[in-house]
Amino acid sequence: MKYFATVVIVVMSAISIKAQTYEVGGFIGGANYIGDIGKTSYISPNDVVVGGVFKWNRSARHAFRASVLVAGINGDDLESNESRRQERGYSFKNTITEFSLGIEYTFWEFNMYRGQPVSAPYLYTGLTFFNYNALWKRSGSSVITEYDSAGTFAIPMVVGYKTTVGTKLVLGLEIGARYTFTDDLDGSNPVKDLADVESLKFGNVNSDDWYVFTGLTLTFTFGRKPCYCNF
């Protein structure tokens, strides 16, 4: 919570500063999860993620960024390379709706007002809150079903590369892993009313789940040419 409060304070304090360069657009790509069911590959998109992105460029090197993304995630033991998981045969599906706020930092200046194409690699991090379906596996069964809704935080770790398209558009390609504060995206460690039922747990209950988004952003820039001297 201290991390989240720091991000919010920084963003709110910046509102009074007269910056006029913004970007708004969309994100589309693929999603995969890393946990106790199915493949263990770090990047292996097997479902769709879409959403919107907003950026407030505060200098030629950094921008405040907010996004809302919706994704499906799934896992199937039959697609795993581990024989133990193949024999077990569990599978699940879930839906994630995430809200993220943080800072995007480029490795070198990304100044869109030089009158020539510009591109740069970048990093993004901050804090994410997401809603998901709380799942559980009935004792003695391989069926994993939804029993409630839940929400928790995650830390996004994103690397990407962006380039200008003409004078008003910015195209980006990025891969972003989210470390979540839950182990229940796949139903392996139920939460809420089922949290204390040990017989319902399986897999490594000491390791939280991850999910990864891989995709493209396309944003439209608007506002006055900025003066980066204030912040």
C-alpha positions as CSV (number, residue, x, y, z in Angstrom):
1,M,0.0,0.0,0.0
2,K,2.9,2.4,0.6
3,Y,4.0,1.8,-3.0
4,F,0.5,2.6,-4.3
5,A,0.3,5.7,-2.2
6,T,3.6,7.0,-3.5
7,V,2.5,6.6,-7.1
8,V,-0.8,8.4,-6.4
9,I,0.9,11.3,-4.6
10,V,3.4,11.8,-7.5
11,V,0.6,11.8,-10.1
12,M,-1.7,14.2,-8.1
13,S,1.1,16.6,-7.4
14,A,1.9,16.8,-11.1
15,I,-1.6,17.9,-12.1
16,S,-0.9,21.5,-11.2
17,I,2.0,21.6,-13.6
18,K,1.1,22.9,-17.1
19,A,1.9,20.0,-19.4
20,Q,-0.1,19.7,-22.6
21,T,1.1,16.6,-24.4
22,Y,-1.0,13.5,-24.1
23,E,-1.5,10.2,-25.8
24,V,-4.7,8.1,-26.0
25,G,-5.2,4.8,-27.8
26,G,-5.6,1.1,-27.5
27,F,-3.8,-2.1,-26.7
28,I,-4.3,-5.5,-28.4
29,G,-2.4,-8.7,-28.0
30,G,-2.2,-12.1,-26.4
31,A,-2.2,-13.2,-22.8
32,N,-0.9,-16.2,-20.9
33,Y,-0.6,-17.2,-17.3
34,I,2.2,-18.9,-15.3
35,G,1.1,-21.1,-12.4
36,D,0.1,-24.6,-11.2
37,I,-1.8,-25.8,-14.3
38,G,-0.6,-26.2,-17.9
39,K,2.5,-24.9,-19.6
40,T,5.3,-23.3,-17.6
41,S,6.5,-21.2,-20.6
42,Y,7.2,-17.5,-19.7
43,I,5.8,-16.1,-22.9
44,S,3.2,-18.3,-24.6
45,P,0.1,-16.3,-25.5
46,N,-3.0,-18.5,-25.8
47,D,-5.8,-16.0,-25.2
48,V,-6.7,-12.4,-26.1
49,V,-6.2,-9.1,-24.3
50,V,-7.6,-5.7,-25.3
51,G,-8.0,-2.3,-23.7
52,G,-7.2,1.4,-23.6
53,V,-4.0,3.3,-22.8
54,F,-3.6,7.0,-21.7
55,K,-0.2,8.7,-21.3
56,W,0.8,12.1,-20.0
57,N,4.3,12.9,-21.3
58,R,6.1,14.9,-18.7
59,S,9.5,15.0,-20.4
60,A,11.3,13.5,-23.4
61,R,12.3,10.6,-21.2
62,H,9.3,9.8,-19.0
63,A,5.5,9.8,-19.0
64,F,2.7,9.0,-16.5
65,R,0.6,6.1,-17.9
66,A,-2.8,4.6,-17.1
67,S,-4.5,1.7,-18.7
68,V,-7.5,-0.5,-18.5
69,L,-7.1,-4.0,-20.0
70,V,-9.4,-7.0,-20.2
71,A,-7.9,-10.5,-20.9
72,G,-8.8,-14.1,-20.9
73,I,-6.3,-16.6,-19.4
74,N,-6.4,-20.4,-19.4
75,G,-4.3,-23.4,-18.7
76,D,-4.5,-27.1,-19.6
77,D,-2.3,-29.8,-18.2
78,L,-2.6,-31.8,-21.4
79,E,-0.5,-29.0,-23.1
80,S,2.3,-29.2,-20.5
81,N,5.7,-30.7,-21.1
82,E,5.6,-32.2,-17.6
83,S,4.4,-35.8,-17.5
84,R,3.0,-35.4,-14.0
85,R,0.7,-32.6,-15.1
86,Q,-0.3,-34.4,-18.2
87,E,-1.4,-37.4,-16.1
88,R,-3.3,-35.1,-13.7
89,G,-5.3,-33.5,-16.5
90,Y,-6.6,-30.3,-14.8
91,S,-7.7,-27.3,-16.9
92,F,-9.3,-23.9,-16.2
93,K,-10.4,-20.6,-17.7
94,N,-10.5,-17.1,-16.1
95,T,-11.1,-13.5,-17.0
96,I,-8.9,-10.6,-15.7
97,T,-9.9,-6.9,-15.7
98,E,-6.9,-4.8,-14.7
99,F,-6.4,-1.1,-13.9
100,S,-2.8,0.1,-14.0
101,L,-1.1,3.4,-13.0
102,G,2.6,4.1,-13.2
103,I,5.6,5.6,-15.0
104,E,6.9,4.8,-18.5
105,Y,10.6,5.6,-18.9
106,T,12.5,5.6,-22.2
107,F,16.2,4.7,-22.5
108,W,16.9,7.9,-24.5
109,E,15.0,11.0,-25.5
110,F,11.7,10.4,-27.3
111,N,11.0,13.9,-28.7
112,M,8.1,13.8,-31.2
113,Y,8.6,17.4,-32.2
114,R,11.9,17.3,-34.0
115,G,10.2,16.9,-37.4
116,Q,11.7,13.5,-38.1
117,P,10.9,9.9,-37.1
118,V,12.0,8.9,-33.6
119,S,12.0,5.6,-31.7
120,A,13.2,4.2,-28.4
121,P,13.0,1.2,-26.1
122,Y,11.1,1.8,-22.8
123,L,10.3,0.3,-19.4
124,Y,7.0,0.6,-17.5
125,T,6.2,-0.1,-13.9
126,G,3.8,1.0,-11.3
127,L,0.9,-0.7,-9.5
128,T,-2.0,-2.7,-10.9
129,F,-5.3,-3.7,-9.4
130,F,-7.2,-6.4,-11.1
131,N,-10.5,-8.3,-10.7
132,Y,-10.7,-12.0,-11.5
133,N,-13.0,-15.0,-11.0
134,A,-12.2,-16.9,-7.7
135,L,-11.9,-20.6,-8.6
136,W,-11.8,-23.9,-6.8
137,K,-11.5,-27.6,-7.5
138,R,-13.9,-29.9,-5.9
139,S,-12.3,-32.5,-3.7
140,G,-11.9,-35.8,-5.6
141,S,-12.7,-34.1,-8.9
142,S,-10.7,-32.6,-11.8
143,V,-13.4,-29.9,-12.4
144,I,-12.3,-26.3,-11.6
145,T,-15.2,-23.9,-11.4
146,E,-16.0,-20.3,-10.4
147,Y,-17.5,-19.7,-6.9
148,D,-17.0,-15.9,-6.4
149,S,-15.3,-12.8,-7.7
150,A,-12.1,-11.4,-6.2
151,G,-9.6,-8.6,-6.6
152,T,-6.0,-8.0,-5.7
153,F,-2.8,-6.1,-6.6
154,A,0.0,-6.9,-9.0
155,I,3.3,-5.4,-9.9
156,P,3.7,-4.8,-13.7
157,M,7.2,-5.2,-15.3
158,V,7.0,-4.2,-18.9
159,V,9.6,-3.8,-21.6
160,G,8.8,-2.4,-25.0
161,Y,9.9,-0.5,-28.1
162,K,8.0,2.4,-29.6
163,T,8.2,4.5,-32.8
164,T,6.4,7.5,-34.3
165,V,4.1,6.9,-37.2
166,G,3.8,10.3,-39.0
167,T,3.4,13.3,-36.7
168,K,0.4,12.2,-34.5
169,L,0.7,8.4,-33.9
170,V,3.0,6.3,-31.8
171,L,3.2,2.5,-32.3
172,G,4.6,0.3,-29.6
173,L,5.4,-3.4,-29.1
174,E,5.7,-4.6,-25.5
175,I,5.9,-7.6,-23.3
176,G,4.7,-7.2,-19.8
177,A,4.7,-9.7,-16.9
178,R,2.6,-9.1,-13.8
179,Y,3.5,-10.6,-10.5
180,T,0.2,-11.1,-8.6
181,F,-0.5,-11.2,-4.9
182,T,-2.7,-14.3,-5.3
183,D,-2.3,-18.0,-6.0
184,D,-5.9,-18.5,-7.1
185,L,-6.0,-17.6,-10.8
186,D,-6.1,-21.3,-11.5
187,G,-8.1,-22.4,-8.4
188,S,-5.1,-24.0,-6.8
189,N,-5.3,-22.0,-3.6
190,P,-8.9,-20.8,-3.0
191,V,-9.5,-17.5,-1.2
192,K,-12.3,-15.9,0.9
193,D,-14.6,-18.5,2.6
194,L,-12.5,-21.4,1.2
195,A,-9.1,-20.1,2.2
196,D,-8.8,-22.4,5.2
197,V,-9.9,-25.6,3.5
198,E,-6.5,-27.4,3.0
199,S,-8.0,-30.3,1.1
200,L,-8.9,-28.0,-1.8
201,K,-5.4,-26.8,-2.4
202,F,-2.9,-28.3,-4.8
203,G,0.4,-27.4,-6.5
204,N,2.9,-25.0,-4.9
205,V,0.9,-22.9,-2.5
206,N,4.0,-20.9,-1.6
207,S,4.3,-19.4,-5.1
208,D,1.9,-16.8,-6.4
209,D,0.6,-16.7,-10.0
210,W,1.9,-14.5,-12.8
211,Y,0.2,-13.4,-16.1
212,V,1.9,-11.9,-19.1
213,F,0.5,-9.6,-21.8
214,T,2.3,-9.4,-25.2
215,G,1.0,-7.0,-27.8
216,L,0.8,-3.7,-29.6
217,T,-0.2,-0.2,-28.5
218,L,-1.3,2.5,-31.0
219,T,-1.8,6.0,-29.5
220,F,-2.8,9.3,-30.9
221,T,-1.0,12.4,-29.6
222,F,-2.7,15.7,-28.9
223,G,-2.2,19.0,-27.0
224,R,0.2,21.8,-27.3
225,K,3.9,21.3,-27.9
226,P,5.2,20.8,-24.4
227,C,7.8,22.8,-22.5
228,Y,9.7,20.1,-20.5
229,C,11.3,22.7,-18.3
230,N,8.8,22.5,-15.4
231,F,9.1,18.9,-14.4
